[in-house]
Each structure stands twice: as structure tokens, then as C-alpha cells.
Amino acid sequence: MNWNDLRFFVAVAEEGTLSGAARRLGKDHTTVARRIEALEGVLGAHLFDRLATGWKLTEAGENLVPMAERIEEDVLAFERQARGDETAHGVVKIAVPPSAGRLLFAPRLAELLRDQKNLEYEILASSVVANLSRREADVAVRMVHPDQSGLIVRKLAELSYAVYAAKGYTQRVPKENWEFCADGRNTFGNHQRGWVWDTLNQELPVRIRADDTQTVQAFVAAGHGLGLLPRYMADEDDRLEMIVDDSLAKVSKPVWLVVHPDMRRSRGVRMVMDALVKATDSIPAAYKT
């Protein structure tokens, strides 16, 4: 048996679809299907019913899931232990949010780490939270506090936000006609909009919602209303002007450094963690609270 096939089995069992498992594993769906078929052939058991709506575990598959998950965790722990004891060679995978990673951390990391000739860096700039236990990343910067137990978490900074509009918007549009472009994610919702309404003493209609900050910024810059944006992005955009800042840090957003305890022993991971702390220290004071 190829023990690596268990990763594919667990991924399909938990995701319920080939496409979901493929995204999680970073493989194409045909590879996932082939590995499942190979595992079924070795075991002589039918593990999934292939349905139009997804792959449903058979009774045999259901019975094997708990054991497969335990084996997978043991293998991952073995790999983390091995990597934790190695010297500063090889690849370090760093998960960062797309905007903050590109604008705040990547340039500073590049400068701080350029002399580490024996290390390679894989930057995972995605809004999908990487699973550190599954080695999807070795170290992560997150905009939400991790809810998974057992991880080492350090607060890096609180990022400042302010209300912005396109230059001239507040002069062109009467205040009673102002609108608001909202970040539609759960992590940035009612509390933040409530602060804007209280600060402006006016509840603004919301006709545009987006699930990423850069899209909100684009709509605000195009004159579609006001938006609550991080200062590290909006202060650098000459299409925008600040309407009101968050002087009391009511809607500032924390940034967390997260690592699995097994990986903290890795010299390369420690170097990256130190670089991320130094990168945070070098962020302009106006962008932090």
C-alpha cells in the first residue's frame, strides 16, 4: 500500500467532492480519482459511491475514516518532527493574506531573508486559511485569531482603518445621498459598519458588497460610495481621500503570527518568524495602532 494514498482518501471523505479534495491537496481532480481507485484496488474494497452530487462514503469507507485520520496525523507529526530537527536548509512555506502579504510583508521579508542562501521560500498568498497541522504551511500570518487548539500564536500588530471616498466625492454628492461599499466577509461586518454609521451620524445604503478588500477599494475609487479600508492600502492610493480616521482604534484589526509547536524547532522557520516580527516593526506607524 502507498500510505500517501490515505491523504487522498481522508481529503475526499472530508470534502465530499473530487474538486474540493483537489483544491485542498493542490492536485488535479484526475490525480485524486486515480489515487482513490488505486487504494480501492489494493484494499479490495469499494470506498465511495460516485454520485452526481459528489462522492459518498460506502459503509466500508465510513468504517475506515477514523483509522485513516489517525494514521494521517501520525505521518504528519512524523514529518513535522523531522523538519523541526533539521538545519536551516530546504523550503519554508509561509501563508500570508493576499493584500497584507503583497503590500506589507513580502517586500520586507525579501530584504530580511535574502542572505539566507540555503533556504527556499514558498509564499502562499491566499484568503483560504492554511492548515498548519496538515503542513499546508510552516508558518502563517492571519487576520483572524486561530480557533484550532495547540498552535503557538503571537500578536504582531493592530492595523489601522479609516473611512475613504474618491477624491471630490463628498463635494459632488450631497451627504444624504452618500452610499457605502461593504466588505462582505464575516470577519468584517456589523460592528465595523455600526462604527461608520455612528461616526458619520448617518446610516448609509449598501448596494455593493465584496469578499475582498481590494475590490471594495476599487469600487470606492471609482466613486461608488464610501468604504472602510486599511490605511496601509488606502493611504497609498492617490485616487482616494480620507473622510474620517479611527483615532480611538475602534475598528483596528489584529494580525497574528501562527506556527505549529513541532515546527518552531526548525531553524529555518525560526528565521522566518524573526523576519516577520522585524517586518512588522518596520511598518509605518500611521498604519498601526
Number of C-alpha atoms within 10 A of each C-alpha: 10 9 12 12 20 20 22 24 26 20 21 26 20 13 16 17 19 23 18 16 24 20 13 17 17 11 14 13 17 12 13 23 18 13 19 21 18 15 22 17 12 11 11 9 13 16 24 22 13 13 9 7 8 16 17 17 21 15 12 12 20 14 12 15 18 12 13 18 16 11 15 19 15 12 16 15 17 13 15 23 17 14 23 20 14 13 14 20 15 13 14 21 19 22 27 26 19 17 17 19 21 14 12 17 22 17 12 19 19 13 11 17 16 10 9 12 9 11 17 16 14 12 17 19 19 13 15 12 19 22 16 20 20 18 16 18 21 28 27 27 26 23 20 12 14 15 7 9 7 11 15 16 17 14 15 19 19 17 22 24 29 21 22 27 30 24 18 12 21 17 8 8 13 9 13 9 10 18 21 26 24 30 24 16 12 8 12 16 12 12 12 18 20 13 15 23 14 11 14 14 9 13 16 19 13 14 11 17 15 15 14 15 20 16 16 25 28 16 21 27 23 15 18 20 26 28 29 30 23 22 21 20 17 23 18 9 13 10 18 23 18 18 16 15 16 17 12 9 15 12 22 21 19 17 20 20 22 22 24 22 17 20 25 21 18 22 17 26 24 17 18 21 20 14 19 23 18 16 20 18 13 12 16 10 10 12 17 20 16
